[in-house]
Structures are given as structure tokens and as C-alpha cells.
């Protein structure tokens, strides 16, 4: 987003979602995204959709790990 000089507000308007959705995804408050939204974000940012997501392992303090996806600020 920095490289493309796109703000949260601009991206939200162009994608058709609330600015809070973009803000939550960027800061990691939400770690998932509607399947219809991710391709629109990727299109606006001119990147392949898979570049929006990184695989991560989260230690849940119970000794187990789980895999998940998260949109990262670095990629977006």
C-alpha cells in the first residue's frame, strides 16, 4: 500500500468494504478475509492474491500449534 500510495480509506472505497475491515486486516486484529474480498484487494494493489497472505504458526499456550493465514502490512 505504501509503494502504491494507497490509504486505508482509498483501498476500502475501491474494494467496496468498510475502512475498519482494511484497518483490522492490516494490523492483524482480523486474520481472515472474505474469499470475495481478497481478490479485489489484490487487484487494486496490483499483486497476486497469494502475496496478501503468509502462513504462520500460532502457539496457543496449551502446547499445541495451529496454522493460519494473515494479511501482513509488509505485503499489502
C-alpha positions in Angstrom: 0.0 0.0 0.0 2.9 2.4 0.8 4.5 1.6 -2.6 1.2 2.3 -4.4 0.4 5.3 -2.2 -2.9 3.8 -1.3 -4.5 4.7 2.1 -6.9 2.5 4.1 -9.7 4.8 3.1 -8.9 4.7 -0.6 -8.4 0.9 -0.6 -11.7 0.4 1.3 -13.6 2.6 -1.2 -12.1 0.9 -4.2 -12.6 -2.6 -2.8 -16.1 -1.9 -1.5 -15.6 -2.6 2.1 -15.6 -0.6 5.3 -12.4 1.2 6.2 -12.4 -0.7 9.5 -12.1 -4.0 7.6 -8.9 -2.9 5.9 -7.5 -1.4 9.1 -8.2 -4.6 11.1 -6.6 -6.8 8.4 -3.5 -4.6 8.2 -2.8 -4.5 11.9 -3.7 -8.2 12.4 -6.8 -7.7 14.5 -8.6 -9.9 11.9 -6.7 -12.8 10.5 -9.1 -13.9 7.8 -10.8 -12.3 4.9 -13.9 -13.0 2.9 -13.0 -15.0 -0.2 -14.6 -12.4 -2.5 -12.6 -9.5 -0.9 -9.1 -10.8 -1.1 -9.0 -10.9 -5.0 -10.4 -7.3 -5.1 -7.7 -6.1 -2.7 -5.1 -7.9 -4.8 -6.5 -6.3 -8.0 -6.4 -2.8 -6.5 -2.8 -3.3 -5.2 -1.8 -5.0 -8.5 -0.4 -8.1 -6.8 -1.2 -11.8 -7.0 -3.8 -12.7 -4.2 -1.4 -15.2 -2.6 1.0 -12.3 -1.8 -1.5 -10.9 0.6 -1.2 -13.9 2.9 1.5 -15.6 4.9 1.4 -18.9 6.7 2.1 -18.7 10.3 2.1 -21.0 13.3 0.5 -19.7 16.5 1.4 -21.1 19.9 -1.9 -21.3 21.7 -0.3 -21.8 25.2 -1.7 -25.2 25.5 1.3 -26.9 23.9 -0.3 -27.2 20.5 0.2 -25.2 17.4 -2.2 -24.4 14.6 -1.7 -22.9 11.1 -3.5 -19.8 9.9 -3.4 -17.1 7.3 -2.9 -13.4 7.9 -2.7 -10.4 5.7 0.5 -8.6 6.6 1.3 -4.9 6.4 4.6 -5.7 4.7 2.9 -7.5 1.8 -0.1 -5.1 1.4 
